[in-house]
Amino acid sequence: MSRTTSIGGLAAATLLLLSGCSTIDRETGRMIGLIKPYRIDVVQGNVVTREQLERVKPGMSRAQVRDVLGSPMVTDVFHTDRWDYIFTIVRPGTPTQRRSVVAIFDGDKLKSISAPELPTEREFVASITRSNMPTSNRPMELTEEQRKALPVPPKREAPAAPDSVPLRDYPPLETK
């Protein structure tokens, strides 16, 4: 093979590889309509559900609020009486979820807490469950009739003890 042919082939391969950079559809993220690159889920912050927020009452101490909601995502040195609980989840193919809960303290006691309409724990789990995951309508527990219909497992006998145990001779731990 001549040197010109090998350089031409190398140049053609390079141009072919570089042309793939412009074939990504920005809206769908697919390359050439066939290949879809993997995109990770980005989850940041504290998930605060409606049930947790209902347990927090004005007058609670900082420690009590931390026990219910967890450690705040943001505590500002210049605003020591404000805790921010921020949650964000970015998933390909779904709208970005972002929630912010703000707790205001007066000294060590909770003065007020403000939050948008928060989902219940079940609603939150449903919102992060992938729709393409196979679902099953099978029950997760057996009924009493199903338990009775199960075969009885065979009884295992304990292993027999060895007839003789070899004695080991260890050197003394201390020498005199």
NORLIN-V638788 format. One record per residue. BURIAL is b if it has 24 or more other C-alpha atoms within 12 Angstrom, else e. Layout:
# NORLIN-V638788
BURIAL ; BURIAL
This chain:
# NORLIN-V638788
e ; e ; e ; e ; e ; e ; e ; e ; e ; e ; e ; e ; e ; e ; e ; e ; e ; e ; e ; e ; e ; e ; e ; e ; e ; e ; e ; e ; e ; e ; e ; e ; e ; e ; e ; e ; e ; e ; e ; e ; e ; e ; e ; e ; b ; b ; b ; b ; b ; e ; e ; b ; b ; e ; e ; b ; e ; e ; e ; b ; e ; b ; e ; e ; b ; b ; e ; b ; b ; b ; e ; b ; b ; b ; e ; e ; e ; e ; e ; e ; b ; b ; b ; b ; b ; b ; b ; e ; b ; e ; e ; e ; e ; e ; e ; e ; b ; b ; b ; b ; b ; b ; b ; b ; b ; e ; e ; e ; e ; b ; e ; e ; b ; b ; b ; e ; e ; b ; b ; e ; e ; e ; e ; e ; e ; e ; e ; b ; e ; e ; e ; e ; e ; e ; e ; e ; e ; e ; e ; e ; e ; e ; e ; e ; e ; e ; e ; e ; e ; e ; e ; e ; e ; e ; e ; e ; e ; e ; e ; e ; e ; e ; e ; e ; e ; e ; e ; e ; e ; e ; e ; e ; e ; e ; e ; e
